[in-house]
Structures are given as C-alpha cells and as structure tokens.
Amino acid sequence: MTAKQFKFGLGILVVASCVVLLIVSGFQETSMYYFTVTELEARETEFVGQKIKLAGKVVPGSIVKDDSSLAHSFMIWEPVEGRPNEELTQRPITYRGIVPDTFRDESDVVLEGKMGQDGVFQAEHLLAKCPSKYESKSYEEMKSMHGEEKATES
C-alpha cells in the first residue's frame, strides 16, 4: 500500500466516524420516552428532569388560564378499565403558550416536556387530539347531518 492510498483510506475512515458520531448524538438528543399517566406514575422518579412525552385526558373543570402570560395549568388522567374514577391518578400540568382550538375538558392531549421535582409536568409542547365528532363518517351520514343542519337553520 502506498502512502497516498493510506492517507486516502485514513481520510475516509475519519469522515465515516464523524458521520456515525453525528447520527448517534442526534438520535440521543431527539429520542424520548412516551408514557401514559399510569405508566409515568410507576416510574416517575427515574425521569425527573428528562424530556418525555406524556399522554392523557384533560380532567373536566381543571383548566386554569392566565391570558396575560399565556400560562395554563390543568390536570390530566388516564381512563383505566376496572378501576373506579376516584382511584385514578391525576397529573398536574403547566404549559405556557397558545393552545389549539381542540383543547378543552376531556380532550385527549399529548404533551412534551419535563417532570419537575415537585411532581408537576412542565409541558413545552401541547397537542390536543381532535374529538371523535371529527372522525370520518360515511357519505350518507354526512348528507343526513347536513340536511338536519339546514332544517334547523330555517
């Protein structure tokens, strides 16, 4: 092997190593755990201060907002079959920012943020899923609903 071939091979090895390092570090920064309220309850102390995603339903009547600072605080919970509602775990959430129109009592939400030492989840991003009334309907159902709306408007 000549000196020129050795330098070329070494250069390719360095570039390939850098690319692999960038891919691995980027993946570690963007990957995060996804929990439901019940799953987080079981492993909460492991994830304090780490960025995670949390899913649940907004507890009715728990939304408190401050319009001047765009701060929102609310509670979320997770429906669990066979478990009475009074035993369900509720998680306090804080969020600062504009909320989607679909954000309201009992809406499904997916939050991205960090668990605080105090047990309050500090959300940086909030996604509210569309309610079931927006799920696809057949043509006949939509046609009959549209006809009913016109009838009630008259």
N, C-alpha and C positions, 0 to 999 in steps of 0.2 A: 504494500500500500504506500503510495507516495504521500508526501507532506501535504500536498494540495487536496487530495482525497480525504485525508484525516481531518483537516480543517473544515472541509465541507460537511463531513459526517458529524463532527462536533457541533457545528452551527445548527444543523437540522435537529440534533438532539436537544440543544438549548431552547430552540424555538418550540419544539413539541412539548418540552417540560413546562415552559411558560403557559402555553395554551391549556394544558391539563390543569395547572395550578389555578388559572383564571376560572375555568369551568367549575372546579371543585369549590373554590371560595364563593363564587356567585351562587351556586346551588345552596350552600350552607346559609348564606345571608337571606335568600328568598324563601327557603322552605320553612314551614311552620306547622305545628300540630293543630289538629281540628278536633274540638271537643263539643259535646253536648253539656248541658248544665250538670247532669248527674255524673257524667264521666269526669268532669273537672272537679266535682266535689270529692271524689275518691283520690285524686292525685294533685290537689291544689298546691300543696307546699312545694312540690317538685318544680312548678312552673312560675313561681313568683318572680316577676321582673323579666320574664321571657315573652317574646312576641308569639301569640297564638291566635287561632280563630275560635270563636265561641258561637254556638247556635242555640236558639231557644224561642219562646213565645213571650211577647210583652204582657206583663201582668196588668189586667184591667184596672184603671184608676191610679196607676203608679207613675205616669209621666208627669214630670215637673220641668217646666222650661223657663229660661230667663232670656227673653227676646233681645235684651240689650247686649248680652255677651254670647248669644247663641249656645249657651250651655244647656244641656239636657241631662236629667237624671231619671232613671226608671229601673224597674226590676224585670228580670226575665225568669222563666221557669220552663220546665220540660214535662209534658204530659207522659205519665208512665202507667201502663196498663196494670191493673190490680193494686194500685197504690192510691189511697184516698188523697184528695186535693190538699187537705190540711197537713199532710206529711211530705208534700213535695218541696224540694229545695228551690229557693229563690235566690237569685244572684243580683246584687246591686250593680248598676252600670252608670258610668258617667261618660258623656260624649259632648264635644264642643264642635259645632259646625252646623251646616244646613242639612236637614233630614229630608228624605224622599217623601213624596205625597202619600205613599202607601204605608208610611209609618204611623201606626195608631194602636190602640188597645187590641190585644190578642193577635197582632200581626206576627208572622214568623220573621225573625231577624238573624242575620249572620254578622258578627262583629269581629273586627280585627284590632288587637291591641295587647295590653299587658295587664297581668294581675298585680294589684298593689299589695303591700304588706298588710293593709287593713282589710283585705278581702273584697275590695271594690275593684271591679274590672274597668280599666280606663281605655275606652274604645277610641281608636284613631280613625277607623272607617266603619260605616254602618250601612248595611244593605237590608232593605225590607223587601221580602218576597211579596209578589202580587197575591191578593186574596183569591180564593177559589172561584169567585164570580167572574174572573178573567180567564179561567181555563177554557179550552176550546169546546165549543158547542157545535152540534150538527147544524146544517143549513136550516132544517125545519124548525129547530128550537130558536135560532136567531130570528127567523122570519116571524114566528109566532110572538116572540118577545117584542119585536119592532112593531108589530100590529097592535099589541096591547098598549105600548107606549103612545102610539098615535091616538088610540081610542081614549086614553086618559088625558091627553093634551087638549082634546076638543071640548 
